[in-house]
Amino acid sequence: MSIKNHVDWDGKKFRGYVDLGLDKEESDRATYALVFMLVALNGHFKTPIAYYLIRSLTGTERANIVNQILQILSDYEINDIRSITFDGASTNLNMIESLGAEIRDIDMEPSFNHPVTEEPIFAVPDACHMLKLVRNVLDKFDLIDGDGNRIQWDFLVKLIEYQEKEGIHLGTKITRRHINFHNEKMKVKLAAQVFSTRVADALIFLEQGLNVSEFAGANATAIFCRNVNNIFDFLNSKQKFGKNEFQKCISAENIKELETKINVFINYIKSLKICDNNNNLIEFDWYHKPTYSGRYLNFLSARPLSQKRGIITGITDGAFLLSDPKYHQKNLEHIVSTLLRNDYPIDLIFNTINARLKILFHKGMIQQKESSEEIKRDYTSLYYLMFRKFQTSLKGLVKSLILN
């Protein structure tokens, strides 16, 4: 969570600097608090167990903290840890991967082993945060479902305009506030009321019941809203007796039935594709904010080598996992040049990138294409071909940077 960038004197020491509990004085001011809470799955008990005042931490460093907390809990005979919940920040995804879970691939096992008991601990991204991310994506892009139908935010805008024009509400709760949410992005209610069965029913009624021409083709958007609503209900269920089947918590009586229906949702999500206004699939590149300076933790700093390796691994993941294969060469060159400007040795850069790319290829998380056809070979051959392709341009880049 964000905290105020402020330093205070409490009569004994200054408070407000980075504090990881190491009895080491830090000069950086803390801007975030990394908080860990212990929550009971079968009761109402919850309590904070640790917090760290931080400015930034890599995924590997966060993973080390998680393992340390699990070991301390085990010392107090608290070993029955079933899951870990977190928001969708990229550093948290890297943390889970460092712990051993496969969180980015929907077909892989999203769990890692407890450092003491070796029992699986499942990674569960926070449903509320995921719901807001879905809303944000649909606001910026159109989606195409498995049948080729278009899912559009515009239908939700038209629904509000129609309600305002007719002076009625079709049983929905959405207003202008829901589509102009940009100053209230953190409010879950605004996203949950957009993706509701009421909105889905209203869209279908306008398209099929009243035959309003503006809502022709809204059925795919209605199905999307209904599916997201049901998925959110399933992930947010607490009570055994709910209004509908997805609001009931998992039990021995309904687990088989729910598993079948959830698999349908999983296949639906896997079929979705992001496209532009001309139905062309969107190509993504590694995004940097306008204020991006290219400055990272300098290699000459007193930080441990593991943290510096984590910096290389983190930006490698960003460059490859968040971009289309056609941009990989450009991004790899940018990584090398940026790290050299931050005084990283060339051998450390290439060895760390080498090791990380081999892991990503082995896990099937990134793919390369050669002559417009996918190379169907083992990951080492694929890696060799890609790096051979980059070798000439990278050598020239390194020489020019060293000379300068």
Secondary structure, 3 states (H helix, E strand, C coil): CECCCCCEECCCCEECECECCCCCCCCCECCEEEEEEEECCCCCCEEEEEEEEECCCCHHHHHHHHHHHHHHHHHCCCCCCCEEEECCCHHHHHHHHHHCCCCCCCCCCCEEECCCCCCEEEEEECHHHHHHHHHHHHHHCEEECCCCCEECCHHHHHHHHHHHHHCCCCCCCCCHHHHCCCCCCCCHHHHHHHCCHHHHHHHHHHHHHCCCHHHCCCHHHHHHHHHHHHHHHHHCCCECCCCCHHHECCCCCCHHHHHHHHHHHHHHHHHCEEECCCCCECCCCCCCCCCCCCCCCCCCCCCCHHHHHHHHHHHHHHHHHCCCHHHHHHHHHHHHHHHHHCCCCHHHHHHHHHHHHHHHHHCCCCCCEECCEECCCCHHHHHHHHHHHHHHHHHHHHHHHHHC
